């Protein structure tokens, strides 16, 4: 087992990893930008190293600085968390060259799955159902027009290096294609320094269902069932839950089997997630694979009683996992608490948290790195906490979440807590009757007023 792990990340996920490391008796090293000097992950790690100024490309994305921090602290392994360098094969390669274990899959698996176009081709070869679309990257606008006419509108253009909805455009008819093509390429280039696009048939009113998988170096594979991530805003997840109210046990098992088949095909090692789009007829299609821990991993932990960070570390250290699948023993919901103003197009709200009260009680978990007096800066993602409720039934998990949201007090900044309360009290959400278009259809207003 590792003696010391550096966490190449910040915020709540860095703190989350540090906690598990300490429970395992592993020393930790935090890295931080000058903007994060007072963050909790810096305070609770055994050692901390400043790696640069606030801008991500000069700190959390600066591979040379992170490797230097690992070497000066005699680190055995690096956990990348999610975002930043977590799916960067070059980072994994450099870790290997410096005899530092990258806690994640090998370089080849990251390359196969990290590029969405390549991932789609790979999964098609593996016999995994995929959404009809282009075979690899689109070479020109003319090719895009030709393929769109073949698979029929609506279609969706996606950045091959994309994420978070960047470089993505839905095209409903031929007259929109040229402008959408140009806009998507421009945004992809600015966001990822890669303007490569591919095309898929746009699945109307889908559910977004993902399967959590875990594999080791010895060929053992397991899945930990599904998460329903359909409540989104502009392709960014807001609420996740498990089990999904949309699928039954038979489909749950089938999606799990397909996910494990995909992992075996690419000889995957570690934790990861296979993401699917599911249409109204319960047909499911591979969308992408995330070769890292997910933001929403806590709900899976709550219903299976498995520490996924601990399992990642154990697999990276060469330990075996149990060759079995896990299904939810209860219901769990996660609300992402973002420092955003929902009445002004969800603009970020940096500032100082003047007063903070975290909810508690049976079945409530809060993953956060903020505290009273904490300065939220404009440099990073606006998510400041994750609120998780767990209960024996979906109805009880929802009621616990509503109660906890009403107890969650954050003064000094605006958050999307009022929006979460609107959603959780909506009759269609309560019935499990929703798709990825839920927020567009509902168009909630007056979302500053709390709903009890």
Buried (B, 14 or more C-beta within 10 A) or exposed (E): EBEBBBBBBBBBBBBBBBBBBBEBEBBBBBBBBEBBEEBBBBBBBBBBBBBBBBBBEBBBBBBEBBBBBBEEBEBBBBBBBBBBBBBBBEBBBBBEEEEBBBBBBBBEBBBBBBBBBBBBBBBEEBEBEBBBBBEBBBEEBEEBBEBBEEBEBBBBBBBBBBBEBBBBBEBEEEEBBEEBBEBBBEBBBEBBEBBBBBBBBBBEEBBBBBBBBBBBBEEBBBBBBBBBBBBBBEBBBBBBBBBBBBBEEEBBBBBBEBBBBBBEBBBBBBBBBBBBBBBEEEEBBBBBBBBBBBBBBBBBBBBBEBBBBBBBBBBBBEEEBEEEBBBBEBBBBBBBBBBBBBBEEBEBBEBEBEEBEBBEEEBBBBBBBBEEEBBBBEBBBBBBBBBBBBBEEBEBBBBBBBBBBBBBEBEBBBBBBBBBBBBBEBEEBBEEEBBBEBBEEBEEEEBEEEBE
